[in-house]
Structure formats: C-alpha cells, structure tokens
Amino acid sequence: MAVGKTFAIQPGRGKKSICRAKVLSCENRLQHYKRTCNGTVLSEWKQKEAELEGFYSWDGLMRYFQEHALNFMDLYRIEYILVSREEMKND
C-alpha cells in the first residue's frame, strides 16, 4: 500500500464504508525492525509486535503463523491512522 493514501474501512464485504484510514507505513517486518529498533531489546520489540497483532505473546503469534503456513518475515506490516469524517471530504 502506498504511504499517504487512504482506504475505506468497511464492516464487511460489500458494506458501506464507515470511515477511512491513512497509510503511515508499509514495510516487511525486517525493514520495520531496522527502522524502529533504535536500541530496543529484541524481546521487547517482539512482545509489542505480538500485542499489536492481538496476541498475548510472541510464541502465540508465531504458533498462529505456523498453523496457517505463513512466513512472518515475508508479510508486510501496515501502520495506519483513522481519518475523521471531516478530513474524508478533502480526500
């Protein structure tokens, strides 16, 4: 996804959008770690990433990826912010 672009947030496929979000960054996990680690202990980074993905632990996150035959490091990490309805008019 292109940084700076906005996209619709929809409650389901084919449903009317409820707001928009703006892409802040789009990079693979290694790129993200290199950009954000800044002296952060690897275990702390892993825990934060797991929590952002909705898991209590890194092990739980990795187990999910193994069960679904996904390579965590190959997937892209997209950060975004919600855009208010007022800002949507300027899109």
C-alpha positions as CSV (number, residue, x, y, z in Angstrom):
1,M,0.0,0.0,0.0
2,A,1.2,3.5,-0.8
3,V,2.2,5.6,2.1
4,G,-0.1,8.7,2.4
5,K,-3.0,7.1,0.6
6,T,-6.3,6.5,2.2
7,F,-8.6,3.4,2.1
8,A,-12.1,2.6,3.2
9,I,-12.9,0.8,6.4
10,Q,-15.9,-1.4,5.9
11,P,-17.8,-3.6,8.4
12,G,-18.0,-6.4,5.9
13,R,-17.5,-7.2,2.2
14,G,-19.8,-5.1,0.0
15,K,-20.9,-3.0,3.0
16,K,-20.8,0.8,3.0
17,S,-17.6,2.3,4.4
18,I,-17.8,3.7,8.0
19,C,-14.7,5.8,7.7
20,R,-11.3,6.0,6.1
21,A,-7.7,5.3,7.2
22,K,-4.5,6.8,6.0
23,V,-1.4,4.6,5.5
24,L,1.6,5.7,7.6
25,S,4.0,3.0,6.6
26,C,4.1,-0.2,4.7
27,E,7.1,-2.4,5.0
28,N,8.1,-6.0,5.8
29,R,9.0,-7.0,9.3
30,L,12.8,-6.8,8.8
31,Q,12.5,-3.3,7.3
32,H,10.3,-2.2,10.2
33,Y,12.6,-3.6,12.9
34,K,15.7,-2.0,11.3
35,R,13.8,1.4,11.2
36,T,12.3,1.2,14.7
37,C,14.6,-0.8,16.9
38,N,16.8,2.2,17.9
39,G,18.4,0.2,20.8
40,T,15.2,-1.6,21.7
41,V,15.8,-5.0,23.1
42,L,14.6,-7.6,20.6
43,S,12.3,-9.3,23.2
44,E,10.6,-6.0,23.9
45,W,10.1,-5.4,20.2
46,K,8.7,-8.9,19.7
47,Q,6.2,-8.5,22.6
48,K,5.0,-5.2,21.3
49,E,4.5,-6.6,17.8
50,A,2.6,-9.6,19.2
51,E,0.3,-7.3,21.2
52,L,-0.3,-5.1,18.1
53,E,-1.4,-8.2,16.2
54,G,-3.8,-9.1,19.0
55,F,-1.8,-11.8,20.7
56,Y,-0.6,-12.1,24.3
57,S,2.8,-13.4,23.4
58,W,5.3,-13.7,20.6
59,D,5.0,-17.5,20.9
60,G,1.3,-17.3,20.4
61,L,1.8,-15.1,17.3
62,M,4.4,-17.5,15.8
63,R,2.2,-20.5,16.5
64,Y,-0.7,-18.8,14.6
65,F,1.6,-18.2,11.6
66,Q,2.9,-21.8,11.7
67,E,-0.6,-23.2,11.8
68,H,-1.6,-21.1,8.8
69,A,1.7,-21.9,6.9
70,L,2.7,-18.2,6.8
71,N,6.2,-16.8,6.9
72,F,6.0,-13.9,9.4
73,M,9.0,-12.2,7.9
74,D,7.6,-12.3,4.4
75,L,4.4,-10.4,5.3
76,Y,4.0,-6.7,5.2
77,R,3.3,-4.6,8.3
78,I,1.0,-1.7,7.5
79,E,0.5,1.1,10.0
80,Y,-2.4,3.5,9.6
81,I,-4.4,6.1,11.4
82,L,-8.1,6.6,11.2
83,V,-9.2,9.7,9.3
84,S,-12.1,11.7,10.6
85,R,-15.3,12.2,8.6
86,E,-14.4,15.9,8.2
87,E,-11.0,15.0,6.7
88,M,-12.7,12.5,4.4
89,K,-14.3,15.4,2.5
90,N,-10.9,16.6,1.4
91,D,-9.8,13.2,0.0
